Amino acid sequence: MTSVDEQGRPEPPLDGDEAETLLGFLDFHRATLAWKCAGLGADGLRATHPPSTMTLGGLLKHLAYVEDRWFSVVLFDRAPAAPFDAVDWAATPDWDWDSAVGDTPEQLKGLWEDAVARSRELTTRALANGGLAHPSRRRLRDGTTPSLRWILVHMVEEYSRHNGHADLIRESIDGSTGE
């Protein structure tokens, strides 16, 4: 049975196997981002914490892109999902961050939630067909093929780092603090 904390985040298992532990921490950090963005309208999702130009809306869009990139594109060699498939990344390398200002809260949250749902589905498929050692189908620029294990650890790191940003941004918006 999964327990949840006072913010509704699933607690990672204390005695799970490797996959359960990695997935538990990733889901905890996904839920932390959702908590930091909860209840905010467009102005809140566009607010910055100077001197940074980073926003919570930008974090949602960036992490939707990161989810799609690692699980769909790298792990399963699929084409990027919309809207990431139509971006000229060479011309606009910060498109995910910069374009979020033009999106509604519903669009940003929906984009991120859809990306997370796809990632969970693809993770389940990879675990059933090779476990944590399941190699990515697409090679990285250096020619290596990361395993699902590596991708999950990387995603925990990615969310952990950005949740620190989310803490600071949210506190600057309305004083909300916590983990």
Helices and strands as residue ranges (DSSP letters): H 18-37, H 42-46, H 56-67, I 68-75, H 76-76, G 84-86, H 95-99, G 100-102, H 105-128, G 131-133, H 148-174
